[in-house]
């Protein structure tokens, strides 16, 4: 009884197994193989043996077929492929952009319209269908009819651009906007069913098209997209146009070996126009080699490399594209004419009729002679902070028009801040810093111990140089002394500083508490230093800077020696600055000299003590 139940159970189990694998078998030979295995396991006297024998599993089914369009989340096995897009990931051994393109420096003047390929034509592409999409063969359209008749189906646009509806016939929908397809199909149906029929038509999916891209692009090849996608979308998919070899003006779209249209990206960047074109499967985008190029190096709002057609190589056309900046007066043109170097410098109005050549370099120059320029007024004064003066104006000419309150202003100690002087001070400090670098890094070493000390010193000097280069000189020009003012010639953007009347002495640098102290006509430099808390451990009491209100710099000392009494020799005046410089502790005498000189230069140029 037990054997009969067991036999029945096993027979049912094998029957279900055969049924399961028969449904999944890929061919008749697989099905025949499953049946033979089941018959062998059902033979008498071999029941227990069949239980221990290997059972049929999906891994035993031998097949070499691959389902079309199958998705594999892992690695592809031999004889299979992964249909997911690679998104720019290269395969082992596959050439990359770095292998194909030579290493070049960045372009100082990139092509005009080059910024198109950093836009969102690919990444910001909408996944849905827009109302302006033109229906193409292969698109799927759903159609519902209810009321007097009932009908629902999903139809496909055939190769002739039609959809077929029973009892209606073919309806041409190709190149119809998606937003208008419902009205088009409904009007055609109502010509047959005139009463009591409701109709709803909707575009479900758009069939992708395959477009080839070739010519001077970064990644030529075959790319998929929608028929309504623009040529910019496909060019962006291909990495964009090669800036040095490709043309932005002549991009052909070919269909069946014939040019359908030509795209000029300059028209899009300037006017926002692109040819109205619906791509078809197998279309080819051909980027032609670059044409005549003219480079605008400077002086224009669009300082780019422009590509011109033969009939556009005129100055008037370049002005329209480049748009020179305001106050441009002249144009410099350099290039080749008949195999020889050519250069011309002409006024802007005469540039319109000039004939350009491929390879020309054009610079727009502001060459107006400065006849009127700006002067700044700072400090304690009444009135505007900026005035415009004629070329050749001197200091006293301006001072006569500056409103001054004699109780608050000190015009006898006026000084200038001049940009050209600040630049010269910066150059002198940089030369001193470079000389210091050479001396510290090229000093001879006589022993290992001295070498380790020099390494530490070099690091300290490097830190000092780095801080020194961050100091900005003021460009102070001394024009007043003992109530006399030099009537100097003013330069553009000079700043006239009128000090205010002050009752303070400013003490800074290497003192314990830098601060401003009320002036005392009986106090000496030592008294002011003492009132500021005294010297720090790094202070140099032998040479102290006294910066007068008018910008004059003098040295004082409170170090007791045979030539100084220890109190300070100079008389201080209200508004003076007392700057205590740091002492230098370096083994090399030359380094001491260089660092001390730099500290003095910075203190004078910027009223700053750097340690």
C-alpha positions, 0 to 999 in steps of 0.5 A: 500500500505504501509502495503504491502511494509512493509510486503515485506521488512520484509519478505525479511529481515527475508529471508536474516536473515535465509540464514545468520544463516543457513550458520553458523548453526552447526547442522540441529536442529539449522537450524530447530529452525531458520526456526520456528522463521522466520515463527512465525514472518511472521504470519498475524496480528503480524507484528508490534509485530514481530518487537518488539520481540527479533531478532535472534543473534549469541549469541542465537545459542546454541552449545557445539562444539569447532572448533579444533585448534581454537585460543583464545586470551583471557581466555579459557571458560569452556569446551574449551582450548587454543592451544597457547604454555604457554612458561613456565608460570605455571597455578594456583595450578600447581607445579613449579620447586621450589616446586619439587626440594629442595633448594641447594647451587650452585655447586662449580664444575658443571658437565662437558658439563653443559654449553650446556644448556645455549646455543641457541639450542632452542631460536636460532632455525631457523623457515625455512627448511634447505637443510639437513632436512630429509623428514618424513611422513606427510610433504607436497610437491608441484609439478608442471609440464608444457609443454607436460602435465600440472599438479600441486598439493600439495601432502602429504608424506604417512605413508610408506614414499611415494608420489603418482602422477597420471600416475606415481605411488608412489615415495619414498621420506622418509629420502631424504634431502630437497635439493635433493627432486626436483632431486629425483622426477624429475628423476622418472617423466622423466622415464615416460614423457621423452620429453618436460616436465618441472618439479619443486618440493619443500618441503612446510612444515615439519610436527611436531613430538611429543617427550617424555622426561623422566628421571632426567631432569628439566621438563620431559614431551611431546614436539613438534619439527621437525624430524630433530631437535637434541636431544639437542633441546629437552633436552633444551626444557625440561630444561636440565639435572638435574646436580645432578641426570642425566647422560650426558653419557647415553641418550637413544632414544627409538622407539616402546619400543626399544632403537634406539641409545644412545647419549653421550654428551661428544662426542659432547662437545669434538668432535662435533659429534651426532648420525644421527637420524631423530625423529618420532612421539612418540619417547622417550628420556630417560636420565639415572641416573648419573654414576661414578663421579670424581671431579677436584677441582683446578689446571686444565683448566677444573675444573669440575665434570666428569662422567666416565664409568667403564673402564674409571676410570683411571688417564690417562682418567682424564688428557685427560678431565681435562687438568692440567695447566702449571707447575703442578707437583703433584696430590692430590687424596682423596676418599674412598677405601673399606669403609675407607678414602683414600688419596694419593699425587703423582707426575704427571707422576705416576698419569697416571696409577692410578685407580680412584673410584667414588666420588674421589676428585682430585687436581692438585698442582704446587709443584715445589720448587721456585729456581728462582724468579722475582725481580722488580726494581723501581725508578730512575735507568738505566736498566731493571725493572725486573730481575730473581734471584736465591733463596737465593739472597740478596739485595746487590747482586742485587744492584751491578748489578743495573745501577745508575746515581749518579747525579739523584739517591739516593741509600743511601735511598733505600727501599723495597716493599714486598707483605708479609709485605703489607698483614701483615699490612692489617691484623693488620689494619683489626684487629684494625677496628674490635676492633673499631666496637666492642667497638662502638657497645657494649658501655653501654648507661646510658640515652636516650640522650646519646643513640641518641648521640651514634647512630650518633657517630656509623654512623660516625665511620662506615663511617670511617671504610668503608673508612679505609678498602679501603686503600691498604698498600704498604708493605714498608720495611726499609733497609737503614739508615744513608748511611748503607744498610741492606743486607736482603734476597729477597723474590719473587716479591720484589720491590727494590725502588731507590729514585730519588734525590729531592729538594722538601718537600711534605706537605699533610694531614690537611693543606689548600693547600697540595703541594710540596715546595722547600727545605730550610735548615733553615726552620722548620716544622712550616714554611712548614705548613705555606707555605702550607696555615696553618692547617685546622680546623680539624688538629692535630698540636700536632703529625705530621708525618715526613716520610723520603725518606727511609721510616722511620716515625717520629713524630713532633709537632708545638703545643706550650707547656712545651715540645715543642717550637712550631716550630718543633724539627726535621730537615727536608731533601729533599724528606721528606713528612710532613703529618698532621693528623686529630684530633679525636672528639669522646665522648668515650675515648676508641674510641679515642684511637682506631681511633687514632691508626688506623689512625697512622697505615694507615699513616705509611702503605700507606703514606695516612692520612684518616679523 
